[in-house]
Amino acid sequence: MSQINSVSLTESQTDVQAFMSRVYLWMATALMVTAIVSAAVAANQAFQIQLISSPLFLILIIGELAVVLVLSLLVNRLSVIAATILFFAYAGLTGVTLSIIFLVYTDASITATFGVTAGTFALMSAIGYFTKMDLTRLGGFLLMGLIGVVLGSIVNIFLQNSALYWIITYVGILIFVGLTAYDTQKLKRMAAAGLSGEAEHKASIIGALRLYLDFINLFLMLLRVMGRRR
């Protein structure tokens, strides 16, 4: 009996590792798409400036939000192909809107910040994967903090308060560092519960989207601190 349980446990661990590998592969590919699109748009500075000053930029941002909502809320109704296309469409749209950072910050500081983000993300994701601590309760606090950061950012668009800007920035860094560990553990437990077929494919895309969002938002928050303006 103990031998059977040992084999079952090994198979479960293998399934979890395979699922998480797919999640990280989707995420890494999406980041690559974002980077390529962003660099391509940034190469044409005249187009960038024209884009920012036109209503199209706001339409693109609304499009990003719409894609995230569709993927998050309606993924079970979508085909695997549709979910995959939407995921990479979001990565591409993010690349276009994210290209404006090249107008504000130096290339060297963007590269350095990306490296720090990648290292921090890898560390926190590893903690979330290997820790025995239950991070479920942490999720509620992180969600409340995230809502506070979003609302504070909207309010500060009108206030333009420097102190509030930096409070939001540092709180935001802590939140997305925590969310990286929390989301990783949540995905690991989801995989351990058993997934297969289309459900597994869709779950890996949604998981990749969550970690992708954690990475991008952490990068943007760190860029506020580390970025050197042109």
C-alpha positions in Angstrom: 0.0 0.0 0.0 2.8 2.4 0.9 4.5 1.7 -2.4 1.3 2.5 -4.3 0.9 5.8 -2.4 4.5 6.6 -3.2 4.0 6.0 -6.9 0.8 8.1 -6.8 2.6 10.9 -5.0 5.4 10.9 -7.6 3.0 11.0 -10.5 1.1 13.9 -8.9 4.4 15.8 -8.4 5.3 15.1 -12.0 1.9 16.5 -13.2 2.4 19.6 -11.1 5.9 20.2 -12.5 4.7 19.7 -16.0 1.8 22.1 -15.5 4.0 24.8 -14.0 6.5 24.4 -16.7 3.8 25.1 -19.3 2.7 28.1 -17.3 6.2 29.6 -17.2 6.7 28.8 -20.9 3.5 30.7 -21.9 4.5 33.6 -19.6 8.0 33.8 -21.0 6.8 33.7 -24.6 4.2 36.4 -23.9 7.0 38.6 -22.3 9.1 38.0 -25.4 6.2 39.1 -27.7 5.7 42.2 -25.5 9.4 43.0 -25.7 9.6 42.6 -29.4 6.5 44.7 -30.1 7.6 47.4 -27.7 11.1 47.6 -29.2 9.6 47.7 -32.7 7.2 50.6 -31.9 10.0 52.4 -29.9 12.2 52.3 -33.0 9.9 54.8 -34.7 9.8 57.7 -32.3 7.6 59.9 -34.6 5.0 57.2 -34.6 5.2 56.9 -30.8 4.6 60.6 -30.2 1.7 60.5 -32.7 0.2 57.5 -31.0 0.3 59.0 -27.5 -1.3 62.2 -28.7 -4.1 60.4 -30.5 -7.4 58.7 -29.2 -6.0 55.4 -30.5 -3.7 55.1 -27.4 -6.7 55.2 -25.1 -8.5 52.7 -27.3 -5.6 50.4 -27.0 -5.6 50.6 -23.2 -9.4 49.9 -23.1 -8.7 47.0 -25.5 -6.1 45.6 -23.0 -8.6 45.7 -20.2 -11.3 44.1 -22.3 -9.1 41.2 -23.3 -8.1 40.6 -19.7 -11.8 40.6 -18.6 -12.8 38.2 -21.4 -10.0 35.8 -20.6 -10.5 35.9 -16.9 -14.3 35.7 -16.9 -15.2 33.8 -20.0 -12.2 31.5 -20.5 -14.4 28.3 -20.0 -16.6 29.4 -22.9 -13.7 30.0 -25.2 -12.0 27.4 -27.4 -8.4 26.6 -26.7 -7.3 28.4 -29.9 -9.4 31.5 -29.0 -8.0 31.7 -25.5 -4.4 31.3 -26.8 -4.9 34.0 -29.5 -6.4 36.4 -26.9 -3.5 35.8 -24.6 -0.9 36.7 -27.2 -3.1 39.6 -28.5 -2.9 41.0 -25.0 0.8 40.6 -24.9 1.1 42.5 -28.2 -1.2 45.3 -27.1 0.8 45.7 -23.9 4.0 45.9 -26.0 2.5 48.8 -27.9 1.3 50.8 -24.9 4.5 49.9 -22.9 6.7 51.3 -25.6 6.2 54.8 -24.2 8.7 54.0 -21.4 11.4 54.4 -24.0 10.4 58.0 -24.4 10.7 58.6 -20.7 13.6 56.4 -19.4 17.1 55.5 -20.8 17.6 52.2 -22.4 20.2 51.2 -19.9 17.9 51.8 -16.9 15.1 49.9 -18.6 17.4 47.0 -19.1 18.7 47.1 -15.6 15.2 47.3 -14.1 14.1 44.4 -16.2 16.9 42.3 -14.9 16.1 43.2 -11.3 12.4 42.4 -11.9 13.3 39.0 -13.4 15.5 38.2 -10.4 12.9 39.3 -7.9 10.1 37.5 -9.7 12.1 34.2 -9.9 12.9 34.4 -6.2 9.4 35.1 -5.1 7.9 32.5 -7.4 10.3 29.9 -6.1 9.3 30.8 -2.5 5.6 30.5 -3.5 6.3 27.1 -5.1 8.4 25.5 -2.3 7.1 27.1 0.9 5.1 25.0 3.3 3.4 28.1 4.6 -0.3 28.6 3.5 -0.4 31.9 1.6 -4.2 31.9 1.2 -4.8 34.5 3.9 -2.2 36.7 2.4 -4.3 36.9 -0.8 -7.1 38.9 0.8 -4.7 41.5 2.1 -2.9 41.7 -1.2 -6.2 42.1 -3.1 -7.3 45.0 -0.8 -3.9 46.6 -1.2 -4.1 46.3 -5.0 -7.5 48.0 -5.0 -6.0 50.7 -2.8 -3.1 51.2 -5.2 -5.4 51.4 -8.2 -7.8 53.9 -6.6 -4.8 55.9 -5.2 -3.3 56.1 -8.7 -6.5 57.3 -10.2 -6.9 60.0 -7.5 -3.3 61.1 -7.9 -3.8 61.7 -11.6 -5.8 64.8 -10.5 -3.9 65.6 -7.3 -0.4 65.2 -8.7 0.9 64.7 -5.2 4.6 63.6 -5.1 4.4 62.0 -1.6 1.3 60.0 -2.6 3.1 59.0 -5.8 6.0 57.4 -3.9 3.7 55.8 -1.3 1.8 54.1 -4.1 5.0 53.1 -5.8 6.6 51.4 -2.8 3.3 49.8 -1.6 2.8 48.6 -5.2 6.2 46.9 -5.2 5.4 45.0 -2.0 2.0 44.0 -3.3 3.3 42.6 -6.6 6.2 40.8 -4.9 3.6 39.2 -2.6 1.2 38.4 -5.4 4.0 36.6 -7.3 4.4 34.1 -4.4 0.7 33.9 -3.8 -0.3 33.2 -7.4 2.5 30.7 -7.8 1.3 28.7 -4.8 -2.3 29.0 -6.0 -1.4 27.6 -9.4 0.6 24.8 -7.9 -2.4 23.7 -5.7 -4.7 24.0 -8.8 -2.4 21.6 -10.7 -2.3 19.2 -7.7 -6.1 19.0 -7.7 -5.9 17.4 -11.1 -6.3 18.9 -14.6 -6.4 17.4 -18.0 -7.2 18.1 -21.6 -8.7 21.5 -22.6 -9.2 22.4 -18.9 -5.5 22.1 -18.3 -4.5 24.1 -21.4 -6.9 26.9 -20.4 -5.7 26.9 -16.8 -2.1 27.2 -17.9 -3.0 30.2 -20.1 -4.9 31.9 -17.2 -2.0 31.0 -14.9 0.5 32.5 -17.3 -1.7 35.6 -17.6 -1.7 36.1 -13.8 2.1 35.8 -13.5 2.6 37.9 -16.6 0.5 40.7 -15.0 2.5 40.3 -11.7 5.8 40.6 -13.7 4.7 43.6 -15.8 3.3 45.6 -12.9 6.3 44.9 -10.7 8.6 46.0 -13.5 6.6 49.3 -13.9 6.7 50.0 -10.2 10.5 49.3 -10.0 11.0 51.4 -13.1 9.6 54.4 -11.1 12.4 53.9 -8.6 15.3 52.7 -10.7 14.5 54.4 -14.0 16.8 57.2 -15.2 14.8 59.8 -17.1 16.1 61.1 -20.5 
